[in-house]
Amino acid sequence: MGGTLLSVLVGVLLFYWMETGFLPEMDEGGYVLDYWTPPGTSLAETDRILHLIEQRIQQMPETTSFSRRTGAELGMFATEQNRGDILVKMKPRSQRKRSIAEVITDLRAQIQQNIPGVLVEFVQILQDMIGDMEGNPEPVEIKLFGSSMPVLVKAAEELGPKIRKIPGIVDYKAIQKGNPEIIFHVDPILAGRVGLTVDQVSQQVSAGLLGLTETQFREADRTIGIRVRFPDSFRWNYANIQQYPIVTSAKQIVPLASVARIEQVRSANQLNRENQRLMVALTARLENRDLGSAIRDVQRVMREVHLPVGCTYEIGGQYESQQSSFRDLLSVLGLALAAVFTVLVVQFRAFRPALIILSAAPLSLVGVFAMLKLTGTPLNVSSFMGIILMIGLVVKNGIILFEYVDKLWAEQGLPLREALVAAGTIRVRPILMTTLATLFGLLPLALGLGAGAELQKPLALAVIGGLTLSTFVTLLVMPVLYSLLERRSA
């Protein structure tokens, strides 16, 4: 009993040291590289930069083929001229020495060192599709809420360097700035002094910079509008725009700068809202780091940062999906324990043996956590499902043992101690046979053999760890508990 209590303490410590995740990581044999060149980069310059990235992808021995889109992305969505994606197909796992995670890490480092200014993000195809369907494609997502966009931008710029310093954080993204824009703030008082309204000044600037369709060119089957505007050499020069000629009501010409304030800005491409609240999302991916520990570091940084008044935050992304899934699976686990307990009470017509048999389930969690820790497997949705599956398998061994104990004790009249020893001697073979059959049946999944086995590998490891320890719990701990409880009752 002392060893049992010590193992429970070890299990609690293992649980707090356990790595946690959401879905098992797989080697899909291909990945998507999303890229963003600096805002305002022309299509020709973006194409030149991407040729440098393509050369590095092609030089990797694991690459089989790749395709690139610029001005579009996965799903055939049209985008700006400075962004797109590259879809890379790799050789089968048996024909390459490095895993997909190692290849991505190498390529990311090459791009950061040799092609500065390009923002990249790596994701495997199936993971990207699952994330998009859930609405939480990024492992790390910090949602900043506020009523003013400038306040949110300032808070995001303050948080950015601190989030990047967290170990394992890669592919960090914040506010995606758009192309450079020029904004004219026409002063109605200054415009009124020259006899013009704000709308009249705006119309003159729009006519010269954007153009007016004054006539049409007729062809055989259609007409083509002819747009008249200032030449590009004038429109693309900021100094010329400041001196843009404005014709006053007195037919005089004054520069635009005398009636308006002109500034260059680079604002966000879109405004996001969640539950009618203005939101800015800071996202990142993880490299050689589990989700749970990374989020704890993120929460520590957020506690140390003093956000502006009226600005709040929430942790979203895959962490939000993980917590929701764990809560649901915990409810399922509780229902499973209740259903099994009901069956045991009906079977033995008593609460005491049902409670003793069911006690093997929480004790077996020590084996689950130990196996996951030993193999470096995070506690995720798949391994949690393995814990639920393990409940039925663990209880099965107890039923095999105590059904025979009840027969020897109640029907044949043996003393309880002799009945427990005799039942253990006779039932050890069927318990070991059924346990070993289950373990060897799960061994291919635990080794990750076969297509898609990586998805079920955490489940198999959880069942193997829990079932292995539960065998000793059934044969050694349960008889002691049963003997102590019966002695106390007598």
C-alpha positions in Angstrom: 0.0 0.0 0.0 2.9 2.3 0.7 4.3 1.6 -2.8 0.9 2.3 -4.2 0.6 5.7 -2.5 4.2 6.5 -3.7 3.2 5.6 -7.3 0.2 7.9 -7.1 2.5 10.7 -6.0 4.8 10.0 -8.9 1.8 10.1 -11.2 0.8 13.5 -10.0 4.3 14.8 -10.6 4.4 13.3 -14.1 1.1 14.9 -14.9 2.5 18.4 -14.1 5.7 17.7 -16.0 3.7 16.3 -19.0 3.9 17.9 -22.4 0.5 18.7 -23.8 -0.7 19.3 -27.4 -3.8 19.2 -29.5 -3.4 16.8 -32.4 -0.6 14.4 -33.0 2.2 15.7 -35.3 2.7 13.8 -38.6 5.1 13.6 -41.4 2.7 14.2 -44.3 5.5 14.2 -47.0 4.8 17.7 -48.1 4.3 21.2 -46.7 3.1 24.7 -47.7 5.3 27.8 -47.4 3.2 30.9 -47.2 5.2 34.1 -47.8 4.8 37.9 -47.6 7.3 40.2 -49.1 7.4 43.8 -47.7 4.2 45.7 -48.4 4.3 47.8 -51.5 6.8 45.4 -53.2 6.0 45.2 -57.0 5.1 42.0 -58.7 8.4 41.9 -60.6 10.4 42.3 -57.4 8.3 39.7 -55.5 8.9 37.3 -58.4 12.7 37.9 -58.2 12.8 37.3 -54.4 10.8 34.1 -54.7 13.2 32.7 -57.3 15.9 32.8 -54.6 13.6 30.8 -52.3 12.8 28.4 -55.1 16.5 27.7 -55.7 17.0 26.8 -52.1 13.9 24.5 -52.1 15.2 22.8 -55.3 18.6 22.2 -53.8 17.3 20.2 -50.9 17.7 16.5 -51.5 14.3 15.7 -50.0 12.4 17.8 -52.5 10.6 16.0 -55.3 8.6 18.8 -56.9 7.0 22.2 -56.0 4.7 24.8 -57.4 4.4 28.5 -56.6 1.5 31.0 -56.6 2.0 34.7 -56.4 -1.1 36.9 -56.0 -3.1 33.8 -54.9 -3.0 31.2 -52.2 -4.3 27.7 -51.3 -8.0 27.5 -52.1 -7.5 29.8 -55.1 -8.1 33.0 -53.1 -6.8 36.1 -54.9 -4.4 38.1 -52.7 -2.1 41.1 -53.0 0.9 41.1 -55.4 3.4 40.6 -52.6 2.1 37.4 -51.1 1.3 33.8 -52.1 2.4 30.3 -51.3 4.7 27.4 -52.4 3.4 23.9 -52.3 6.3 21.4 -51.8 6.1 17.6 -52.3 8.9 15.5 -50.7 10.3 12.0 -51.2 8.7 9.1 -49.3 10.0 8.8 -45.7 11.9 5.7 -46.5 14.0 7.6 -49.2 15.1 10.5 -47.1 17.3 10.8 -44.0 15.5 13.9 -42.4 12.0 14.3 -41.2 9.7 17.0 -42.5 10.3 19.0 -39.3 14.0 19.0 -39.8 13.7 20.0 -43.4 11.4 22.9 -42.5 13.7 24.1 -39.7 16.7 24.1 -42.2 14.8 26.0 -44.9 13.5 28.5 -42.4 17.0 29.3 -41.1 18.3 29.7 -44.7 15.6 32.2 -45.6 16.0 34.2 -42.4 19.8 34.4 -42.9 20.0 35.0 -46.7 16.7 36.6 -47.7 15.9 39.2 -45.1 12.6 41.1 -45.2 10.5 38.1 -46.3 8.0 36.8 -43.8 7.4 33.1 -44.1 5.1 30.5 -42.5 5.4 26.8 -42.8 2.5 24.4 -42.3 1.7 20.9 -43.4 -1.3 20.5 -45.7 -3.6 18.3 -43.6 -2.8 20.4 -40.5 -3.6 23.6 -42.4 -6.9 22.2 -43.6 -7.9 21.0 -40.1 -7.0 24.3 -38.6 -9.0 26.2 -41.3 -12.1 24.1 -40.7 -11.8 24.7 -36.9 -11.2 28.4 -37.4 -8.0 28.2 -35.3 -5.2 27.5 -37.8 -2.4 28.8 -35.6 -1.0 27.0 -32.5 -0.4 30.3 -30.7 -2.9 33.1 -31.0 -3.2 36.2 -28.8 -6.3 38.2 -29.4 -6.1 41.8 -28.4 -9.4 43.7 -28.0 -10.0 47.4 -27.8 -12.0 50.3 -29.1 -9.2 52.1 -31.0 -7.0 50.7 -33.7 -4.0 52.9 -32.9 -4.1 51.7 -29.3 -4.2 48.1 -30.5 -1.4 48.7 -32.9 0.8 50.2 -30.2 0.1 47.3 -27.8 0.9 44.8 -30.6 4.2 46.5 -31.3 5.1 46.4 -27.6 4.3 42.7 -27.3 5.9 41.5 -30.5 9.6 41.5 -29.4 8.7 39.8 -26.1 6.7 37.0 -27.8 9.5 36.4 -30.3 12.0 35.8 -27.4 10.0 32.8 -26.1 11.9 29.6 -27.0 10.2 27.6 -29.7 8.2 30.5 -31.1 8.6 30.8 -34.9 6.7 32.3 -37.9 5.5 35.2 -35.7 2.9 37.4 -37.4 1.1 40.5 -36.2 -0.7 43.2 -38.1 -0.3 42.8 -41.8 0.3 46.2 -43.2 -1.0 47.0 -46.7 0.5 48.9 -49.6 1.7 52.5 -49.1 -1.1 55.0 -49.4 -1.3 58.8 -49.6 -4.0 60.6 -47.7 -5.1 64.2 -48.3 -6.6 66.0 -45.4 -8.2 69.0 -47.0 -8.6 72.0 -44.6 -12.1 73.5 -45.3 -11.0 76.9 -44.0 -7.9 77.1 -46.3 -10.0 75.8 -49.2 -12.7 78.4 -48.5 -10.1 81.2 -48.7 -9.5 80.3 -52.4 -13.2 79.9 -53.1 -13.4 76.1 -53.1 -15.1 73.5 -51.0 -13.5 70.3 -49.8 -15.4 68.3 -52.4 -14.2 70.5 -55.2 -10.6 70.1 -54.2 -11.0 66.3 -53.9 -12.5 66.2 -57.4 -9.6 68.0 -58.9 -7.0 65.8 -57.2 -9.0 62.6 -58.2 -9.2 63.8 -61.8 -5.5 64.4 -62.2 -4.2 61.3 -60.3 -6.9 58.7 -61.0 -8.1 60.2 -64.3 -11.4 60.9 -65.9 -13.0 59.0 -68.9 -13.6 61.9 -71.3 -14.2 60.0 -74.5 -14.3 56.5 -76.0 -12.4 54.7 -78.8 -14.7 52.7 -81.0 -13.7 49.4 -82.4 -15.7 47.0 -84.6 -17.5 45.2 -81.8 -17.0 47.4 -78.7 -16.0 50.8 -77.4 -13.0 51.4 -75.1 -13.0 54.2 -72.6 -10.1 56.7 -72.8 -8.9 57.8 -69.4 -7.1 61.2 -69.2 -4.8 61.8 -66.2 -1.4 63.1 -65.3 1.6 61.1 -66.6 3.1 58.4 -64.3 6.3 60.4 -63.9 4.2 63.0 -62.1 1.8 60.7 -60.2 4.6 58.6 -58.7 6.6 61.5 -57.4 5.6 62.5 -53.8 7.1 66.0 -54.2 5.1 66.6 -57.4 1.9 65.5 -55.6 2.5 68.1 -52.9 2.7 70.8 -55.7 -0.3 69.5 -57.5 -2.0 72.5 -59.2 -5.4 73.4 -57.8 -7.4 75.8 -59.9 -9.2 78.3 -57.6 -12.6 80.0 -58.3 -10.6 83.1 -59.5 -8.9 80.9 -62.1 -5.6 81.0 -60.2 -3.4 78.0 -59.5 -2.2 77.2 -56.0 -0.3 74.1 -54.8 -2.2 71.3 -53.1 0.0 71.7 -50.0 -1.4 75.1 -49.4 -5.0 73.8 -48.8 -4.4 70.3 -47.6 -2.1 68.2 -45.3 -0.6 65.3 -47.2 0.8 62.2 -45.5 2.0 58.7 -46.4 0.5 55.9 -44.4 0.6 52.1 -44.5 -2.6 50.9 -42.7 -3.9 47.4 -42.2 -5.5 45.5 -45.1 -8.6 44.6 -43.1 -10.2 45.2 -39.7 -11.2 42.1 -37.7 -14.0 42.0 -35.1 -15.0 39.2 -32.8 -18.3 39.5 -30.9 -18.5 43.0 -32.2 -15.2 44.0 -30.6 -12.3 45.4 -32.6 -9.5 42.7 -32.6 -5.9 42.4 -33.5 -4.5 38.8 -33.6 -0.9 38.0 -32.9 -0.1 34.5 -34.2 2.9 32.2 -34.2 3.8 28.5 -34.7 6.0 26.2 -32.6 9.3 24.5 -33.3 10.6 21.7 -31.0 8.2 22.8 -28.3 4.9 21.5 -26.9 1.8 23.6 -26.9 1.1 23.6 -23.2 4.5 24.9 -22.0 4.7 27.5 -24.8 1.3 28.9 -23.8 2.4 29.1 -20.2 5.3 31.2 -21.3 2.9 33.4 -23.3 0.6 33.8 -20.4 3.6 34.8 -18.2 4.6 37.5 -20.7 1.0 38.8 -20.9 0.9 39.1 -17.1 4.1 41.1 -17.1 2.9 43.5 -19.8 0.6 46.5 -18.8 -1.9 46.9 -21.6 -3.5 50.3 -22.3 -6.7 51.2 -20.6 -9.7 49.5 -22.3 -7.4 46.9 -24.0 -8.0 43.2 -23.1 -6.7 39.9 -24.4 -7.6 36.3 -24.8 -5.6 33.2 -25.7 -7.1 31.5 -28.8 -5.8 29.3 -31.6 -5.2 25.6 -31.1 -4.8 26.1 -27.3 -8.5 27.2 -27.2 -9.5 24.1 -29.2 -7.3 21.9 -26.9 -8.9 23.1 -23.7 -12.4 22.7 -25.2 -11.6 19.2 -26.4 -10.1 18.2 -23.0 -13.2 19.4 -21.2 -15.4 17.3 -23.4 -13.2 14.3 -23.1 -13.1 14.6 -19.4 -16.9 14.6 -19.4 -16.8 11.4 -21.5 -14.3 9.9 -19.1 -16.7 10.6 -16.2 -19.6 9.0 -18.0 -17.5 6.0 -18.9 -16.5 5.5 -15.2 -20.1 5.8 -14.2 -21.3 3.3 -16.8 -18.6 0.8 -15.8 -19.4 1.2 -12.1 -23.0 0.4 -12.8 -22.1 -2.7 -14.7 -19.8 -3.9 -11.9 -22.5 -3.3 -9.2 -25.0 -5.3 -11.2 -22.4 -8.1 -11.8 -21.2 -8.5 -8.2 -24.4 -7.3 -6.5 -22.2 -5.2 -4.1 -20.5 -1.9 -4.0 -17.3 -2.9 -2.4 -15.8 -5.1 -5.2 -17.0 -2.6 -7.8 -15.1 0.2 -6.1 -12.0 -1.9 -5.7 -12.0 -2.9 -9.4 -12.7 0.6 -10.5 -9.8 1.9 -8.3 -7.4 0.3 -10.9 -8.4 3.0 -13.4 -6.9 6.0 -11.6 -3.9 4.0 -10.5 -3.2 3.0 -14.1 -2.9 6.6 -15.1 0.6 6.5 -13.5 1.6 4.0 -16.3 0.0 6.2 -18.9 1.9 9.3 -17.9 5.1 7.4 -17.5 4.9 5.8 -21.0 4.0 9.2 -22.6 6.9 10.9 -20.7 9.3 8.1 -21.6 8.5 8.2 -25.3 8.3 12.1 -25.5 4.7 12.0 -26.5 2.4 14.9 -25.5 -0.9 14.4 -23.8 -3.2 15.3 -26.7 -6.7 14.3 -28.0 -5.4 11.0 -29.2 -3.7 9.9 -26.0 -6.7 11.2 -24.0 -8.9 8.8 -26.1 -6.5 6.1 -25.2 -7.1 6.8 -21.5 -10.9 6.4 -22.0 -10.3 3.1 -24.0 -8.0 1.9 -21.2 -10.9 2.0 -18.6 -12.7 -0.9 -20.1 -9.5 -3.0 -20.5 -8.3 -2.4 -17.0 -11.7 -3.3 -15.5 -11.8 -6.5 -17.5 -8.8 -7.9 -15.6 -10.5 -7.1 -12.2 -13.6 -8.9 -13.3 -11.7 -12.0 -14.3 -10.0 -12.1 -10.9 -12.8 -11.2 -8.5 -15.5 -13.2 -10.2 -13.4 -16.3 -9.3 -12.7 -15.0 -5.8 -16.4 -14.6 -5.2 -17.0 -18.2 -6.4 -14.3 -19.7 -4.1 -15.3 -17.6 -1.1 -19.1 -17.6 -1.2 -19.8 -20.8 -3.0 -17.0 -23.2 -1.8 -16.6 -21.6 1.6 -12.8 -20.9 1.5 -11.5 -18.2 3.9 -11.0 -14.9 2.1 -7.2 -14.9 2.2 -7.0 -18.4 0.7 -9.6 -17.5 -1.9 -7.6 -14.4 -2.9 -4.4 -16.4 -3.2 -6.0 -19.3 -5.1 -7.9 -17.0 -7.5 -4.7 -15.1 -8.2 -2.8 -18.4 -8.9 -5.5 -19.7 -11.2 -6.5 -16.4 -13.0 -3.0 -15.1 -13.6 -2.7 -17.0 -16.9 -6.0 -15.7 -18.5 -5.1 -12.2 -17.3 -1.7 -12.3 -18.8 -3.0 -13.9 -22.0 -5.6 -11.2 -22.6 -3.2 -8.4 -21.6 -0.4 -9.6 -23.8 -2.8 -10.1 -26.7 -3.9 -6.5 -26.4 -0.4 -5.2 -26.0 1.0 -7.0 -29.1 -2.0 -6.0 -31.1 -1.3 -2.3 -30.3 2.4 -2.7 -30.9 2.4 -1.8 -34.7 0.5 1.4 -33.9 2.8 2.2 -31.0 5.8 1.8 -33.4 4.2 4.1 -35.9 4.1 1.4 -38.7 1.8 1.9 -41.6 0.1 4.9 -43.3 -1.6 7.2 -40.8 -0.3 5.4 -37.8 1.1 8.6 -36.3 -2.4 9.8 -35.6 -3.1 6.7 -33.4 0.3 6.3 -31.9 -0.4 8.4 -28.8 -3.6 6.3 -28.2 -1.7 3.1 -28.5 1.1 4.3 -26.1 -1.4 5.4 -23.5 -3.2 2.1 -23.6 0.0 0.1 -23.4 1.4 2.1 -20.5 -1.8 2.0 -18.5 -2.6 -1.7 -19.2 0.9 -2.8 -18.3 0.8 -1.2 -14.9 -2.8 -2.2 -14.3 -1.8 -5.9 -14.6 0.3 -5.5 -11.5 -2.3 -3.4 -9.8 -4.9 -6.2 -10.5 -2.7 -9.0 -9.2 -1.0 -7.2 -6.3 -2.9 -4.2 -5.1 -6.6 -5.2 -5.6 -6.4 -8.3 -3.4 -4.8 -6.3 -0.6 -7.5 -3.6 -0.8 -10.2 -6.2 -0.8 -8.7 -8.0 2.2 -8.4 -4.8 4.2 -11.9 -3.6 3.4 -13.4 -7.0 4.3 -11.4 -7.2 7.6 -12.5 -3.7 8.5 -16.1 -4.5 7.8 -15.9 -7.7 9.9 
